[in-house]
Amino acid sequence: MADTQLAHILLVEDDTFLANIYKTKFEMEGFKVSVAEDGEAGYEAAGKIKPDLILLDILLPKMDGFSVLKKLKETDSVKEIPVILLTNLGQKDDVEKGLESGAVDYLIKAHFKPSETVAKVKKVLGL
C-alpha cells in the first residue's frame, strides 16, 4: 500500500448522490475509493481489487447486501476483508443478521455523518 493512501475502500451503494458524498469524504481523508452500484458489481469488484475494507449497503439492485456479504464470506480470496454494513435498515433483526453474517460493524446512514463513518473505518483498519 502506498504511503500516500491510507487504504482502499470499496463502496457498494446504488444511490449515486450518496456514493459521491462518501467517495469525496474518504478521498479527502486520504483513502482510495472504488464504487460499485449494485450487489453483483460489488461482489465482482471485491474479487478483482481486493480492497482493505468494504462499505456495503443492504438494499441494492441485482443482489442485496446480505447476499453479497454471505458470498464474500464464502469466498476464500476475499473472506478476510472487513465489511461494514452502511444502510438505512435499522431493525434489530437486520442488525443482528448483518453482524452474525460476518460484518464487523453496522452503521445506519441516518445516524452517522460521513465524517463519523470515516472514523469508524479508520478504527476498524487500525489507522
C-alpha positions as CSV (number, residue, x, y, z in Angstrom):
1,M,0.0,0.0,0.0
2,A,1.4,3.4,-1.0
3,D,2.3,5.8,1.8
4,T,0.1,8.5,0.2
5,Q,-3.0,6.4,0.7
6,L,-4.4,5.1,4.0
7,A,-6.3,2.2,2.4
8,H,-8.5,1.1,-0.5
9,I,-12.2,1.2,0.3
10,L,-14.9,-0.5,-1.9
11,L,-18.2,1.3,-1.5
12,V,-21.2,-0.7,-2.7
13,E,-24.0,1.9,-2.9
14,D,-26.8,2.3,-5.5
15,D,-27.6,5.9,-4.6
16,T,-25.2,7.8,-6.8
17,F,-25.6,11.1,-4.9
18,L,-24.8,9.4,-1.6
19,A,-22.0,7.4,-3.1
20,N,-20.3,10.6,-4.3
21,I,-20.6,12.2,-0.9
22,Y,-18.9,9.2,0.8
23,K,-16.3,8.9,-2.0
24,T,-15.4,12.5,-1.8
25,K,-15.2,12.4,2.0
26,F,-13.0,9.3,2.0
27,E,-10.7,10.7,-0.7
28,M,-10.3,13.9,1.2
29,E,-9.1,11.8,4.2
30,G,-6.5,10.0,2.0
31,F,-8.3,6.8,1.0
32,K,-8.6,5.3,-2.4
33,V,-12.2,4.6,-3.2
34,S,-13.9,2.3,-5.7
35,V,-17.6,2.4,-6.1
36,A,-20.0,-0.4,-7.3
37,E,-23.6,0.4,-7.9
38,D,-25.2,-3.0,-7.3
39,G,-24.6,-6.1,-5.4
40,E,-23.3,-8.2,-8.2
41,A,-20.8,-5.5,-9.3
42,G,-19.8,-5.1,-5.7
43,Y,-19.0,-8.8,-5.3
44,E,-17.1,-8.9,-8.5
45,A,-15.2,-5.7,-7.7
46,A,-14.2,-7.2,-4.3
47,G,-12.6,-10.1,-6.0
48,K,-10.8,-8.0,-8.6
49,I,-9.4,-5.2,-6.5
50,K,-9.2,-6.9,-3.0
51,P,-9.9,-3.7,-1.1
52,D,-8.8,-3.2,2.5
53,L,-12.4,-2.7,3.6
54,I,-15.9,-2.9,2.1
55,L,-18.7,-0.5,2.9
56,L,-21.9,-2.3,1.9
57,D,-25.4,-1.1,1.5
58,I,-28.2,-3.7,2.1
59,L,-30.9,-2.5,-0.3
60,L,-29.2,-3.0,-3.6
61,P,-30.3,-3.9,-7.2
62,K,-29.3,-7.4,-8.6
63,M,-28.1,-8.8,-5.2
64,D,-29.0,-7.5,-1.8
65,G,-26.2,-6.7,0.7
66,F,-26.9,-9.7,2.9
67,S,-26.4,-12.0,-0.1
68,V,-23.2,-10.1,-1.1
69,L,-21.9,-10.5,2.5
70,K,-22.7,-14.2,2.5
71,K,-20.9,-14.7,-0.8
72,L,-17.9,-12.7,0.3
73,K,-17.5,-14.7,3.5
74,E,-17.8,-18.0,1.5
75,T,-15.0,-16.9,-1.0
76,D,-11.5,-17.7,0.3
77,S,-9.8,-14.8,-1.6
78,V,-11.9,-12.1,0.0
79,K,-13.4,-13.6,3.1
80,E,-10.9,-11.8,5.4
81,I,-11.8,-8.3,4.1
82,P,-13.7,-6.5,6.8
83,V,-17.2,-5.4,5.8
84,I,-19.1,-2.6,7.4
85,L,-22.8,-2.5,6.5
86,L,-23.9,1.0,5.8
87,T,-27.6,1.1,5.4
88,N,-30.9,2.7,6.4
89,L,-32.3,-0.6,7.6
90,G,-32.3,-0.1,11.3
91,Q,-34.4,-3.0,12.6
92,K,-32.8,-5.1,15.4
93,D,-33.2,-8.2,13.3
94,D,-31.4,-6.7,10.4
95,V,-28.5,-5.5,12.6
96,E,-28.2,-9.0,14.2
97,K,-28.4,-10.7,10.8
98,G,-25.6,-8.5,9.4
99,L,-23.3,-9.0,12.4
100,E,-24.0,-12.7,12.5
101,S,-23.2,-13.0,8.8
102,G,-19.7,-11.6,9.4
103,A,-19.9,-7.8,9.2
104,V,-17.5,-6.1,11.6
105,D,-19.9,-3.2,12.1
106,Y,-23.4,-2.0,11.2
107,L,-23.9,1.7,10.6
108,I,-27.3,3.3,10.0
109,K,-26.9,6.1,7.4
110,A,-29.3,8.4,9.1
111,H,-27.4,8.1,12.4
112,F,-23.9,8.7,11.1
113,K,-22.4,11.6,9.3
114,P,-19.8,10.8,6.6
115,S,-17.1,12.0,8.9
116,E,-18.2,9.6,11.6
117,T,-18.3,6.8,9.1
118,V,-14.7,7.7,8.1
119,A,-13.7,7.5,11.8
120,K,-15.4,4.0,12.1
121,V,-13.5,2.8,9.1
122,K,-10.2,4.1,10.4
123,K,-10.9,2.3,13.7
124,V,-11.6,-1.0,12.0
125,L,-8.5,-0.7,9.9
126,G,-6.4,0.3,13.0
127,L,-5.4,3.7,11.5
